[in-house]
Amino acid sequence: MIRKAQFHNCPAMLALINAEAAHGNMLPKTIEQLHESLGSFFVAEETDQIVGCCGYKVWRVSQGDLVEIISLAVDHNFRGFGIGSALVEICIADAVAKGYRQFFALTVHQGRFFERIGFVHILQSDLPEKIWEDCVTCPKNFPEHHGKCCQEITYKLALR
């Protein structure tokens, strides 16, 4: 079952997100960050256990509003059952109901996943506001990473 995330789901969501972050697949989050953005998060639940989560963030940019798909995480034991796709689809549907039509996602290893659901590869430089706000403070953007700033690939989806 996929539904809107609730306050009491935050610890389970945080565990999923930060487990992926520990493997370099996304940036970690704090419980406070989840609380602040909870209204745009959805969870996948199986027998009273949170097995996946995903949210979105609206960016007000010069080209018009863009919605970033964020923090998509699915428990390893539940991958391959369409949970990730369903979570992204419900995030998109929720944002579309609010009038948004353009979406993007950054991913390290899941490019084919996003391509399968209609996203196309774009350059990160096509999203200067995102780069300025999030990427410039990313821990992977410092010298101790030996010039390997970011391995994320950017994808965009525009609905008609």
C-alpha positions in Angstrom: 0.0 0.0 0.0 1.3 3.5 -0.9 0.0 6.4 1.1 0.9 9.9 2.3 3.7 9.8 4.9 2.8 10.6 8.4 4.8 12.1 11.2 5.3 8.7 13.0 6.8 7.3 9.8 9.8 9.6 9.9 12.2 7.3 11.8 11.6 4.4 9.4 11.9 6.8 6.4 15.1 8.2 7.8 16.6 4.7 8.2 15.8 3.9 4.5 17.2 7.2 3.2 20.3 7.2 5.3 21.1 3.5 4.5 21.1 4.5 0.8 23.2 7.6 1.7 25.7 5.5 3.5 26.3 3.6 0.2 26.7 6.9 -1.7 23.4 6.7 -3.5 21.9 9.9 -2.2 22.5 12.6 0.3 21.6 11.9 4.0 18.7 13.6 5.7 18.1 14.7 9.2 14.8 14.0 11.1 14.2 17.8 11.0 14.5 17.9 7.2 12.0 15.1 6.9 9.6 16.8 9.3 9.8 20.1 7.3 9.1 18.3 4.0 6.7 15.6 5.2 3.7 17.0 3.2 5.4 16.0 0.0 6.4 12.5 1.0 4.8 9.2 0.4 5.5 5.8 1.8 5.1 2.2 0.7 3.9 -0.1 3.5 3.9 -3.8 3.7 2.4 -5.5 6.8 2.8 -2.4 8.9 6.4 -2.0 7.9 7.6 1.0 5.9 9.5 -0.5 2.9 9.9 2.5 0.7 9.6 6.3 0.5 9.8 9.1 -1.9 9.1 12.8 -1.9 9.4 15.9 -4.0 10.7 19.4 -3.7 9.4 22.4 -5.8 12.0 24.7 -7.2 11.1 28.2 -8.3 13.5 28.8 -11.2 13.9 31.2 -14.1 12.5 28.7 -16.6 9.3 28.1 -14.4 8.6 25.8 -11.6 10.5 22.5 -11.5 9.8 19.6 -9.2 12.6 17.4 -8.0 11.9 13.8 -7.1 13.8 13.3 -3.9 14.8 10.6 -1.4 13.5 7.6 -3.4 14.5 4.6 -1.2 13.2 1.0 -1.2 14.2 -1.7 1.2 16.5 -4.2 -0.6 14.1 -7.1 0.2 11.3 -5.3 -1.6 13.0 -4.2 -4.8 11.8 -5.5 -8.2 8.1 -5.3 -7.3 7.3 -1.9 -8.8 7.4 -0.1 -5.5 9.9 2.6 -6.7 7.9 3.3 -9.8 4.7 3.5 -7.9 6.2 5.9 -5.4 7.6 8.2 -8.2 4.3 8.0 -10.0 2.3 9.1 -6.9 4.7 11.9 -6.3 4.2 13.1 -9.9 0.5 12.7 -9.7 0.3 14.7 -6.5 2.5 17.5 -7.9 0.5 17.5 -11.2 -2.7 18.0 -9.1 -1.1 21.1 -7.7 -0.4 22.4 -11.2 3.3 21.3 -11.8 4.3 19.9 -15.1 8.1 19.7 -15.1 10.1 17.2 -13.1 13.7 16.2 -12.6 15.7 13.7 -10.6 19.4 13.1 -9.8 20.7 9.6 -9.4 23.9 7.8 -9.2 22.9 4.2 -10.2 19.3 4.3 -11.2 19.4 6.1 -14.6 17.7 3.2 -16.4 15.0 3.2 -13.8 14.2 6.9 -14.5 14.5 6.3 -18.3 11.9 3.5 -18.1 9.4 5.8 -16.5 9.9 8.5 -19.1 12.7 10.7 -17.9 15.5 11.8 -20.3 19.1 12.6 -19.5 20.0 16.3 -19.2 23.1 18.2 -18.1 23.3 19.3 -14.5 24.2 22.8 -15.7 20.7 23.0 -17.1 19.6 23.3 -13.4 21.7 26.2 -12.1 19.4 27.0 -9.1 19.7 23.3 -7.9 23.4 23.4 -8.3 23.7 26.7 -6.4 21.5 25.7 -3.5 22.2 22.0 -2.9 25.3 20.9 -4.9 27.6 23.7 -3.8 27.3 22.5 -0.2 27.4 18.8 -1.0 30.1 16.9 0.9 31.2 15.4 -2.4 32.1 18.8 -3.7 35.2 19.3 -1.6 38.9 18.6 -2.3 39.1 15.5 -0.2 37.1 13.7 -2.9 40.1 14.2 -5.3 38.1 16.2 -7.8 35.3 13.7 -8.1 32.6 16.1 -7.3 29.4 14.3 -8.2 28.6 11.1 -9.8 24.9 11.9 -10.1 23.3 12.0 -13.5 20.4 14.3 -14.0 17.1 13.3 -15.7 14.1 15.4 -16.6 10.4 14.7 -17.4 8.1 17.3 -18.9 4.4 16.6 -19.1 2.1 18.2 -21.7 
